[in-house]
């Protein structure tokens, strides 16, 4: 395990030491949460001695949309996918990473002003590496339906990873932890299931994999899309639709997905056992396949990977 503060980072257009990547206390992005981010993982395959970056182009597309939404013209003008990927690979290479690593990419409002807006302000890109292990328990979580509702699309759009929206996440996550649970589950204002505090959600009902639709104020997760693809390849029917709260208690299996969470089964919700209270077979199979795919062990999914040192 490395100390991320001893590594190089990308800041203000160049690779610098972590300690030199600083912003002003008056920075607008810092003051108001005016920034967007994406987090991606690179997984190290010890046997192959290869580091695989997982679905970077998909992360770029979503990140670029978020920058468009925030009117971040510098990023839109200066970073096409090839340049974006080039910076990622350079950062991983210069740090000689040979273990699993999380890459946090942020584009932020880079002004020292006290007016929150997106016009007339310049923006800047930064990237750093972090030794993120299991973001949540992966062997079976206990969850609580949150008393906080998910932010609506016409308030703070969830389909863009906007830094400021994670206050919503923090309230729900903190409430769950203080009540003895591992994670929170958000409902929307109509009482329908949306997602975890920072993860997408799947339910297994009558052998089908059910997940809220992308129009239900969810993040269009890269891991979510991956799980749908894996499930369909395994012959499992996937249904994207509105999900009622009580379906959480009826479901045979429930699991959460995300770059941080990976595929994380849920065994209890609001003190109701999910299924028989253990990790179910569909969640276990998808979890196993997902982890093999991200480590480059499955040929059919190699197109999702970029070999960091093979360029």
DASUL-V499686 format. One record per residue. N is the residue number from 1. RES is the residue in one small letter. SS is DSSP state (@ for helix, = for strand, . for the rest). OMEGA is omega in radians with two decimals (NA if undefined). Layout:
# DASUL-V499686
n:res:ss:omega
N:RES:SS:OMEGA
N:RES:SS:OMEGA
This chain:
# DASUL-V499686
n:res:ss:omega
1:x:.:-3.10
2:x:.:3.03
3:x:.:-3.05
4:x:@:-3.13
5:x:@:3.09
6:x:@:-3.09
7:x:.:3.01
8:x:=:3.08
9:x:=:3.03
10:x:=:-3.04
11:x:=:3.10
12:x:.:3.02
13:x:.:-3.14
14:x:=:3.08
15:x:=:-3.11
16:x:=:3.02
17:x:=:-3.14
18:x:@:-3.06
19:x:@:-3.11
20:x:@:-3.14
21:x:.:-3.06
22:x:.:3.06
23:x:.:3.14
24:x:.:3.03
25:x:.:3.12
26:x:.:-3.11
27:x:.:-3.07
28:x:@:3.11
29:x:@:3.11
30:x:@:-3.06
31:x:@:-2.99
32:x:@:-3.10
33:x:.:-3.12
34:x:.:-3.12
35:x:=:3.01
36:x:=:-3.13
37:x:=:2.87
38:x:=:3.07
39:x:=:3.10
40:x:=:3.13
41:x:=:2.89
42:x:=:-3.08
43:x:=:-3.13
44:x:=:3.07
45:x:=:-3.06
46:x:.:-3.10
47:x:.:-3.14
48:x:.:-3.05
49:x:.:3.14
50:x:=:3.06
51:x:=:-3.06
52:x:=:3.03
53:x:=:-2.98
54:x:=:3.03
55:x:.:-3.11
56:x:@:-3.12
57:x:@:3.08
58:x:@:3.06
59:x:@:-3.14
60:x:@:-3.11
61:x:@:3.13
62:x:@:3.13
63:x:@:3.13
64:x:@:3.08
65:x:@:3.12
66:x:@:3.10
67:x:@:3.07
68:x:@:-3.13
69:x:@:-3.12
70:x:.:3.13
71:x:.:3.11
72:x:.:-2.98
73:x:@:-3.13
74:x:@:3.11
75:x:@:-3.09
76:x:@:-3.11
77:x:@:-2.92
78:x:@:-3.03
79:x:.:2.90
80:x:.:-3.05
81:x:@:-3.09
82:x:@:3.13
83:x:@:3.11
84:x:@:3.13
85:x:@:3.13
86:x:@:3.11
87:x:@:3.11
88:x:@:-3.09
89:x:@:3.10
90:x:@:-3.12
91:x:@:3.12
92:x:@:-3.10
93:x:@:-3.09
94:x:@:3.09
95:x:.:3.07
96:x:.:-3.07
97:x:.:3.09
98:x:.:3.05
99:x:.:3.10
100:x:.:-3.09
101:x:=:3.06
102:x:=:3.13
103:x:=:3.10
104:x:=:-3.13
105:x:=:-3.10
106:x:=:2.95
107:x:=:-2.95
108:x:=:3.06
109:x:=:-2.98
110:x:.:3.06
111:x:.:3.06
112:x:.:-3.10
113:x:.:-3.05
114:x:.:3.07
115:x:.:3.13
116:x:.:3.08
117:x:.:-3.10
118:x:.:-3.13
119:x:.:3.07
120:x:.:3.11
121:x:.:3.03
122:x:.:3.13
123:x:=:-3.06
124:x:=:-3.11
125:x:=:3.03
126:x:=:3.09
127:x:=:2.99
128:x:=:-3.08
129:x:=:-3.07
130:x:=:-3.12
131:x:.:-3.07
132:x:.:3.06
133:x:.:3.09
134:x:.:-3.12
135:x:.:3.06
136:x:.:3.09
137:x:.:-3.09
138:x:.:-3.12
139:x:.:3.13
140:x:.:-3.07
141:x:=:2.97
142:x:=:-3.03
143:x:=:3.10
144:x:=:3.00
145:x:=:-3.01
146:x:=:3.00
147:x:=:3.07
148:x:=:3.10
149:x:=:-3.12
150:x:.:3.07
151:x:.:-3.11
152:x:.:-3.10
153:x:.:3.14
154:x:.:2.98
155:x:.:2.98
156:x:.:-3.02
157:x:.:-3.13
158:x:.:-3.09
159:x:.:3.00
160:x:.:-3.13
161:x:.:-3.13
162:x:=:-3.05
163:x:@:-3.06
164:x:@:-3.11
165:x:@:-3.08
166:x:@:2.88
167:x:@:3.06
168:x:@:3.09
169:x:@:-3.07
170:x:@:3.09
171:x:@:-3.10
172:x:@:-3.13
173:x:@:-3.12
174:x:@:3.11
175:x:@:3.14
176:x:@:-3.11
177:x:@:-3.13
178:x:@:3.11
179:x:.:3.02
180:x:.:3.13
181:x:.:3.12
182:x:.:-2.99
183:x:=:3.12
184:x:=:3.01
185:x:=:-3.14
186:x:=:2.84
187:x:=:3.01
188:x:.:-3.07
189:x:.:3.12
190:x:.:3.11
191:x:.:3.12
192:x:=:-3.12
193:x:=:-3.13
194:x:=:-3.10
195:x:=:3.00
196:x:=:-3.12
197:x:.:3.11
198:x:.:-3.11
199:x:.:2.95
200:x:=:-3.06
201:x:=:3.07
202:x:=:3.05
203:x:=:2.99
204:x:=:-3.13
205:x:=:3.14
206:x:.:3.07
207:x:.:3.13
208:x:=:3.09
209:x:=:-3.04
210:x:=:3.12
211:x:=:3.11
212:x:.:-3.14
213:x:.:-3.11
214:x:.:3.11
215:x:.:-3.11
216:x:.:3.08
217:x:.:3.10
218:x:.:2.95
219:x:.:3.08
220:x:.:-2.97
221:x:.:3.06
222:x:@:3.10
223:x:@:3.06
224:x:@:3.14
225:x:@:3.12
226:x:@:-3.14
227:x:@:3.09
228:x:@:3.13
229:x:@:3.14
230:x:@:-3.13
231:x:@:3.13
232:x:@:3.07
233:x:@:3.12
234:x:.:3.12
235:x:.:3.12
236:x:.:3.12
237:x:.:3.13
238:x:=:-3.13
239:x:=:3.08
240:x:=:-3.05
241:x:.:3.03
242:x:.:-3.09
243:x:.:3.10
244:x:=:-3.14
245:x:@:-3.05
246:x:@:3.04
247:x:@:3.04
248:x:@:-3.10
249:x:@:-3.13
250:x:@:-2.99
251:x:.:3.07
252:x:.:3.11
253:x:=:3.01
254:x:=:3.00
255:x:=:3.14
256:x:=:-3.12
257:x:=:3.08
258:x:=:3.10
259:x:.:3.09
260:x:.:-3.05
261:x:.:-3.01
262:x:=:3.04
263:x:=:-2.98
264:x:=:-3.13
265:x:=:3.08
266:x:=:-3.10
267:x:=:-3.14
268:x:=:3.08
269:x:=:-3.14
270:x:.:3.14
271:x:.:2.93
272:x:=:3.06
273:x:=:3.02
274:x:.:-3.05
275:x:.:3.11
276:x:.:3.08
277:x:.:3.08
278:x:.:3.11
279:x:.:-3.08
280:x:.:-3.05
281:x:@:-3.13
282:x:@:3.09
283:x:@:-3.12
284:x:@:-3.14
285:x:@:-3.13
286:x:@:3.10
287:x:@:-3.14
288:x:@:-3.12
289:x:@:3.13
290:x:@:-3.11
291:x:@:3.08
292:x:@:-3.13
293:x:@:-3.07
294:x:@:3.11
295:x:.:3.07
296:x:.:-3.10
297:x:.:-3.10
298:x:.:-3.06
299:x:@:-3.06
300:x:@:-3.12
301:x:@:-3.13
302:x:@:-3.12
303:x:@:3.09
304:x:@:-2.93
305:x:=:2.93
306:x:=:3.11
307:x:=:-2.98
308:x:.:-3.02
309:x:.:-3.13
310:x:.:-3.13
311:x:.:NA
